[in-house]
Amino acid sequence: MTVMYALLALSLGIAVGLVVIVVEELRWEARNRLPRCTTCGQLHNRHAAHR
């Protein structure tokens, strides 16, 4: 039974590690994505000069 508990703990640790990697990847993509402008609707940097 202790072997099963050890395997369960190992699989839970791996699952948590994968979740952390996926969440960090999503946060990195969201941080580096160009935002959609509320004035013109195009994708460009914040505080862009509009003419």
PDB file of N, CA, C and O in Angstrom:
ATOM      1  N   MET A   1       0.821  -1.199   0.000  1.00  0.00           N
ATOM      2  CA  MET A   1       0.000   0.000   0.000  1.00  0.00           C
ATOM      3  C   MET A   1       0.862   1.259   0.000  1.00  0.00           C
ATOM      4  O   MET A   1       0.477   2.267  -0.593  1.00  0.00           O
ATOM      5  N   THR A   2       2.001   1.217   0.645  1.00  0.00           N
ATOM      6  CA  THR A   2       2.850   2.408   0.676  1.00  0.00           C
ATOM      7  C   THR A   2       3.419   2.711  -0.703  1.00  0.00           C
ATOM      8  O   THR A   2       3.689   3.869  -1.023  1.00  0.00           O
ATOM      9  N   VAL A   3       3.603   1.671  -1.526  1.00  0.00           N
ATOM     10  CA  VAL A   3       4.077   1.907  -2.887  1.00  0.00           C
ATOM     11  C   VAL A   3       3.027   2.673  -3.675  1.00  0.00           C
ATOM     12  O   VAL A   3       3.361   3.563  -4.457  1.00  0.00           O
ATOM     13  N   MET A   4       1.757   2.331  -3.474  1.00  0.00           N
ATOM     14  CA  MET A   4       0.676   3.038  -4.174  1.00  0.00           C
ATOM     15  C   MET A   4       0.591   4.488  -3.708  1.00  0.00           C
ATOM     16  O   MET A   4       0.356   5.386  -4.518  1.00  0.00           O
ATOM     17  N   TYR A   5       0.780   4.724  -2.417  1.00  0.00           N
ATOM     18  CA  TYR A   5       0.777   6.099  -1.917  1.00  0.00           C
ATOM     19  C   TYR A   5       1.951   6.895  -2.483  1.00  0.00           C
ATOM     20  O   TYR A   5       1.815   8.078  -2.795  1.00  0.00           O
ATOM     21  N   ALA A   6       3.082   6.249  -2.610  1.00  0.00           N
ATOM     22  CA  ALA A   6       4.255   6.921  -3.177  1.00  0.00           C
ATOM     23  C   ALA A   6       4.007   7.267  -4.640  1.00  0.00           C
ATOM     24  O   ALA A   6       4.342   8.369  -5.076  1.00  0.00           O
ATOM     25  N   LEU A   7       3.425   6.343  -5.408  1.00  0.00           N
ATOM     26  CA  LEU A   7       3.100   6.621  -6.813  1.00  0.00           C
ATOM     27  C   LEU A   7       2.042   7.709  -6.933  1.00  0.00           C
ATOM     28  O   LEU A   7       2.111   8.549  -7.831  1.00  0.00           O
ATOM     29  N   LEU A   8       1.070   7.697  -6.038  1.00  0.00           N
ATOM     30  CA  LEU A   8       0.039   8.743  -6.049  1.00  0.00           C
ATOM     31  C   LEU A   8       0.655  10.103  -5.743  1.00  0.00           C
ATOM     32  O   LEU A   8       0.326  11.092  -6.399  1.00  0.00           O
ATOM     33  N   ALA A   9       1.535  10.162  -4.765  1.00  0.00           N
ATOM     34  CA  ALA A   9       2.195  11.429  -4.433  1.00  0.00           C
ATOM     35  C   ALA A   9       3.066  11.902  -5.588  1.00  0.00           C
ATOM     36  O   ALA A   9       3.108  13.096  -5.884  1.00  0.00           O
ATOM     37  N   LEU A  10       3.757  10.981  -6.240  1.00  0.00           N
ATOM     38  CA  LEU A  10       4.593  11.335  -7.380  1.00  0.00           C
ATOM     39  C   LEU A  10       3.751  11.863  -8.536  1.00  0.00           C
ATOM     40  O   LEU A  10       4.112  12.861  -9.160  1.00  0.00           O
ATOM     41  N   SER A  11       2.646  11.210  -8.822  1.00  0.00           N
ATOM     42  CA  SER A  11       1.785  11.665  -9.921  1.00  0.00           C
ATOM     43  C   SER A  11       1.145  13.014  -9.599  1.00  0.00           C
ATOM     44  O   SER A  11       0.991  13.848 -10.491  1.00  0.00           O
ATOM     45  N   LEU A  12       0.776  13.238  -8.356  1.00  0.00           N
ATOM     46  CA  LEU A  12       0.227  14.546  -7.979  1.00  0.00           C
ATOM     47  C   LEU A  12       1.285  15.635  -8.099  1.00  0.00           C
ATOM     48  O   LEU A  12       0.986  16.747  -8.536  1.00  0.00           O
ATOM     49  N   GLY A  13       2.509  15.326  -7.717  1.00  0.00           N
ATOM     50  CA  GLY A  13       3.597  16.299  -7.861  1.00  0.00           C
ATOM     51  C   GLY A  13       3.848  16.642  -9.318  1.00  0.00           C
ATOM     52  O   GLY A  13       4.065  17.806  -9.654  1.00  0.00           O
ATOM     53  N   ILE A  14       3.821  15.638 -10.185  1.00  0.00           N
ATOM     54  CA  ILE A  14       4.014  15.890 -11.614  1.00  0.00           C
ATOM     55  C   ILE A  14       2.865  16.722 -12.173  1.00  0.00           C
ATOM     56  O   ILE A  14       3.087  17.640 -12.962  1.00  0.00           O
ATOM     57  N   ALA A  15       1.639  16.402 -11.766  1.00  0.00           N
ATOM     58  CA  ALA A  15       0.474  17.157 -12.244  1.00  0.00           C
ATOM     59  C   ALA A  15       0.552  18.620 -11.813  1.00  0.00           C
ATOM     60  O   ALA A  15       0.261  19.515 -12.607  1.00  0.00           O
ATOM     61  N   VAL A  16       0.936  18.867 -10.582  1.00  0.00           N
ATOM     62  CA  VAL A  16       1.067  20.247 -10.092  1.00  0.00           C
ATOM     63  C   VAL A  16       2.164  20.976 -10.866  1.00  0.00           C
ATOM     64  O   VAL A  16       2.006  22.145 -11.215  1.00  0.00           O
ATOM     65  N   GLY A  17       3.261  20.295 -11.130  1.00  0.00           N
ATOM     66  CA  GLY A  17       4.342  20.908 -11.897  1.00  0.00           C
ATOM     67  C   GLY A  17       3.899  21.281 -13.298  1.00  0.00           C
ATOM     68  O   GLY A  17       4.244  22.357 -13.787  1.00  0.00           O
ATOM     69  N   LEU A  18       3.140  20.411 -13.954  1.00  0.00           N
ATOM     70  CA  LEU A  18       2.632  20.721 -15.296  1.00  0.00           C
ATOM     71  C   LEU A  18       1.657  21.891 -15.274  1.00  0.00           C
ATOM     72  O   LEU A  18       1.671  22.729 -16.176  1.00  0.00           O
ATOM     73  N   VAL A  19       0.814  21.951 -14.256  1.00  0.00           N
ATOM     74  CA  VAL A  19      -0.124  23.074 -14.140  1.00  0.00           C
ATOM     75  C   VAL A  19       0.641  24.382 -13.970  1.00  0.00           C
ATOM     76  O   VAL A  19       0.274  25.390 -14.573  1.00  0.00           O
ATOM     77  N   VAL A  20       1.686  24.382 -13.170  1.00  0.00           N
ATOM     78  CA  VAL A  20       2.492  25.588 -12.972  1.00  0.00           C
ATOM     79  C   VAL A  20       3.126  26.027 -14.285  1.00  0.00           C
ATOM     80  O   VAL A  20       3.142  27.216 -14.600  1.00  0.00           O
ATOM     81  N   ILE A  21       3.651  25.070 -15.055  1.00  0.00           N
ATOM     82  CA  ILE A  21       4.274  25.409 -16.335  1.00  0.00           C
ATOM     83  C   ILE A  21       3.252  26.006 -17.299  1.00  0.00           C
ATOM     84  O   ILE A  21       3.544  26.995 -17.972  1.00  0.00           O
ATOM     85  N   VAL A  22       2.065  25.422 -17.373  1.00  0.00           N
ATOM     86  CA  VAL A  22       1.029  25.920 -18.284  1.00  0.00           C
ATOM     87  C   VAL A  22       0.562  27.309 -17.869  1.00  0.00           C
ATOM     88  O   VAL A  22       0.387  28.180 -18.722  1.00  0.00           O
ATOM     89  N   VAL A  23       0.361  27.526 -16.590  1.00  0.00           N
ATOM     90  CA  VAL A  23      -0.091  28.838 -16.108  1.00  0.00           C
ATOM     91  C   VAL A  23       0.964  29.904 -16.383  1.00  0.00           C
ATOM     92  O   VAL A  23       0.625  31.012 -16.800  1.00  0.00           O
ATOM     93  N   GLU A  24       2.219  29.593 -16.159  1.00  0.00           N
ATOM     94  CA  GLU A  24       3.286  30.568 -16.433  1.00  0.00           C
ATOM     95  C   GLU A  24       3.375  30.884 -17.920  1.00  0.00           C
ATOM     96  O   GLU A  24       3.617  32.032 -18.294  1.00  0.00           O
ATOM     97  N   GLU A  25       3.184  29.883 -18.771  1.00  0.00           N
ATOM     98  CA  GLU A  25       3.210  30.117 -20.211  1.00  0.00           C
ATOM     99  C   GLU A  25       2.058  31.019 -20.640  1.00  0.00           C
ATOM    100  O   GLU A  25       2.245  31.916 -21.462  1.00  0.00           O
ATOM    101  N   LEU A  26       0.882  30.789 -20.094  1.00  0.00           N
ATOM    102  CA  LEU A  26      -0.272  31.633 -20.422  1.00  0.00           C
ATOM    103  C   LEU A  26      -0.070  33.066 -19.929  1.00  0.00           C
ATOM    104  O   LEU A  26      -0.430  34.016 -20.624  1.00  0.00           O
ATOM    105  N   ARG A  27       0.504  33.225 -18.734  1.00  0.00           N
ATOM    106  CA  ARG A  27       0.764  34.570 -18.227  1.00  0.00           C
ATOM    107  C   ARG A  27       1.789  35.292 -19.092  1.00  0.00           C
ATOM    108  O   ARG A  27       1.652  36.490 -19.337  1.00  0.00           O
ATOM    109  N   TRP A  28       2.834  34.570 -19.566  1.00  0.00           N
ATOM    110  CA  TRP A  28       3.862  35.176 -20.404  1.00  0.00           C
ATOM    111  C   TRP A  28       3.264  35.618 -21.739  1.00  0.00           C
ATOM    112  O   TRP A  28       3.570  36.707 -22.226  1.00  0.00           O
ATOM    113  N   GLU A  29       2.413  34.780 -22.333  1.00  0.00           N
ATOM    114  CA  GLU A  29       1.785  35.149 -23.602  1.00  0.00           C
ATOM    115  C   GLU A  29       0.876  36.362 -23.434  1.00  0.00           C
ATOM    116  O   GLU A  29       0.867  37.253 -24.284  1.00  0.00           O
ATOM    117  N   ALA A  30       0.117  36.400 -22.352  1.00  0.00           N
ATOM    118  CA  ALA A  30      -0.786  37.525 -22.125  1.00  0.00           C
ATOM    119  C   ALA A  30      -0.006  38.821 -21.893  1.00  0.00           C
ATOM    120  O   ALA A  30      -0.447  39.895 -22.301  1.00  0.00           O
ATOM    121  N   ARG A  31       1.133  38.719 -21.248  1.00  0.00           N
ATOM    122  CA  ARG A  31       1.935  39.908 -20.955  1.00  0.00           C
ATOM    123  C   ARG A  31       2.592  40.457 -22.218  1.00  0.00           C
ATOM    124  O   ARG A  31       2.786  41.667 -22.332  1.00  0.00           O
ATOM    125  N   ASN A  32       2.937  39.593 -23.164  1.00  0.00           N
ATOM    126  CA  ASN A  32       3.663  40.029 -24.356  1.00  0.00           C
ATOM    127  C   ASN A  32       2.769  40.246 -25.576  1.00  0.00           C
ATOM    128  O   ASN A  32       3.261  40.624 -26.639  1.00  0.00           O
ATOM    129  N   ARG A  33       1.482  40.017 -25.441  1.00  0.00           N
ATOM    130  CA  ARG A  33       0.561  40.187 -26.554  1.00  0.00           C
ATOM    131  C   ARG A  33       0.254  41.674 -26.734  1.00  0.00           C
ATOM    132  O   ARG A  33       0.154  42.418 -25.758  1.00  0.00           O
ATOM    133  N   LEU A  34       0.105  42.095 -27.988  1.00  0.00           N
ATOM    134  CA  LEU A  34      -0.272  43.478 -28.236  1.00  0.00           C
ATOM    135  C   LEU A  34      -1.748  43.655 -27.888  1.00  0.00           C
ATOM    136  O   LEU A  34      -2.580  42.851 -28.309  1.00  0.00           O
ATOM    137  N   PRO A  35      -2.080  44.686 -27.136  1.00  0.00           N
ATOM    138  CA  PRO A  35      -3.480  44.892 -26.760  1.00  0.00           C
ATOM    139  C   PRO A  35      -4.284  45.500 -27.908  1.00  0.00           C
ATOM    140  O   PRO A  35      -3.741  46.205 -28.759  1.00  0.00           O
ATOM    141  N   ARG A  36      -5.579  45.216 -27.916  1.00  0.00           N
ATOM    142  CA  ARG A  36      -6.471  45.800 -28.901  1.00  0.00           C
ATOM    143  C   ARG A  36      -6.870  47.197 -28.422  1.00  0.00           C
ATOM    144  O   ARG A  36      -7.304  47.377 -27.284  1.00  0.00           O
ATOM    145  N   CYS A  37      -6.718  48.160 -29.293  1.00  0.00           N
ATOM    146  CA  CYS A  37      -7.000  49.558 -28.959  1.00  0.00           C
ATOM    147  C   CYS A  37      -8.506  49.781 -28.851  1.00  0.00           C
ATOM    148  O   CYS A  37      -9.274  49.293 -29.680  1.00  0.00           O
ATOM    149  N   THR A  38      -8.920  50.524 -27.821  1.00  0.00           N
ATOM    150  CA  THR A  38     -10.335  50.819 -27.663  1.00  0.00           C
ATOM    151  C   THR A  38     -10.771  51.983 -28.549  1.00  0.00           C
ATOM    152  O   THR A  38     -11.967  52.205 -28.732  1.00  0.00           O
ATOM    153  N   THR A  39      -9.810  52.729 -29.100  1.00  0.00           N
ATOM    154  CA  THR A  39     -10.142  53.866 -29.964  1.00  0.00           C
ATOM    155  C   THR A  39     -10.343  53.430 -31.408  1.00  0.00           C
ATOM    156  O   THR A  39     -11.360  53.748 -32.024  1.00  0.00           O
ATOM    157  N   CYS A  40      -9.361  52.695 -31.949  1.00  0.00           N
ATOM    158  CA  CYS A  40      -9.429  52.339 -33.363  1.00  0.00           C
ATOM    159  C   CYS A  40      -9.656  50.850 -33.598  1.00  0.00           C
ATOM    160  O   CYS A  40      -9.970  50.461 -34.723  1.00  0.00           O
ATOM    161  N   GLY A  41      -9.509  50.005 -32.583  1.00  0.00           N
ATOM    162  CA  GLY A  41      -9.742  48.583 -32.728  1.00  0.00           C
ATOM    163  C   GLY A  41      -8.579  47.792 -33.299  1.00  0.00           C
ATOM    164  O   GLY A  41      -8.686  46.579 -33.473  1.00  0.00           O
ATOM    165  N   GLN A  42      -7.476  48.455 -33.591  1.00  0.00           N
ATOM    166  CA  GLN A  42      -6.308  47.773 -34.134  1.00  0.00           C
ATOM    167  C   GLN A  42      -5.424  47.254 -32.999  1.00  0.00           C
ATOM    168  O   GLN A  42      -5.591  47.639 -31.842  1.00  0.00           O
ATOM    169  N   LEU A  43      -4.488  46.378 -33.348  1.00  0.00           N
ATOM    170  CA  LEU A  43      -3.537  45.865 -32.368  1.00  0.00           C
ATOM    171  C   LEU A  43      -2.268  46.702 -32.424  1.00  0.00           C
ATOM    172  O   LEU A  43      -1.570  46.702 -33.438  1.00  0.00           O
ATOM    173  N   HIS A  44      -1.964  47.411 -31.352  1.00  0.00           N
ATOM    174  CA  HIS A  44      -0.718  48.168 -31.266  1.00  0.00           C
ATOM    175  C   HIS A  44      -0.409  48.460 -29.814  1.00  0.00           C
ATOM    176  O   HIS A  44      -1.220  48.181 -28.931  1.00  0.00           O
ATOM    177  N   ASN A  45       0.759  49.020 -29.568  1.00  0.00           N
ATOM    178  CA  ASN A  45       1.208  49.294 -28.207  1.00  0.00           C
ATOM    179  C   ASN A  45       0.280  50.273 -27.509  1.00  0.00           C
ATOM    180  O   ASN A  45      -0.433  51.053 -28.139  1.00  0.00           O
ATOM    181  N   ARG A  46       0.316  50.205 -26.192  1.00  0.00           N
ATOM    182  CA  ARG A  46      -0.488  51.148 -25.407  1.00  0.00           C
ATOM    183  C   ARG A  46       0.032  52.565 -25.603  1.00  0.00           C
ATOM    184  O   ARG A  46       1.214  52.773 -25.877  1.00  0.00           O
ATOM    185  N   HIS A  47      -0.852  53.523 -25.460  1.00  0.00           N
ATOM    186  CA  HIS A  47      -0.534  54.945 -25.546  1.00  0.00           C
ATOM    187  C   HIS A  47       0.004  55.322 -26.923  1.00  0.00           C
ATOM    188  O   HIS A  47       0.828  56.229 -27.041  1.00  0.00           O
ATOM    189  N   ALA A  48      -0.455  54.635 -27.954  1.00  0.00           N
ATOM    190  CA  ALA A  48      -0.020  54.981 -29.307  1.00  0.00           C
ATOM    191  C   ALA A  48      -0.694  56.280 -29.719  1.00  0.00           C
ATOM    192  O   ALA A  48      -1.837  56.548 -29.347  1.00  0.00           O
ATOM    193  N   ALA A  49       0.024  57.078 -30.488  1.00  0.00           N
ATOM    194  CA  ALA A  49      -0.541  58.355 -30.967  1.00  0.00           C
ATOM    195  C   ALA A  49      -1.545  58.057 -32.077  1.00  0.00           C
ATOM    196  O   ALA A  49      -1.235  57.346 -33.033  1.00  0.00           O
ATOM    197  N   HIS A  50      -2.747  58.607 -31.941  1.00  0.00           N
ATOM    198  CA  HIS A  50      -3.767  58.462 -32.979  1.00  0.00           C
ATOM    199  C   HIS A  50      -3.910  59.764 -33.720  1.00  0.00           C
ATOM    200  O   HIS A  50      -3.846  60.842 -33.129  1.00  0.00           O
ATOM    201  N   ARG A  51      -4.105  59.659 -35.024  1.00  0.00           N
ATOM    202  CA  ARG A  51      -4.223  60.875 -35.838  1.00  0.00           C
ATOM    203  C   ARG A  51      -5.618  61.029 -36.353  1.00  0.00           C
ATOM    204  O   ARG A  51      -5.913  61.993 -37.058  1.00  0.00           O
TER     205      ARG A  51
END
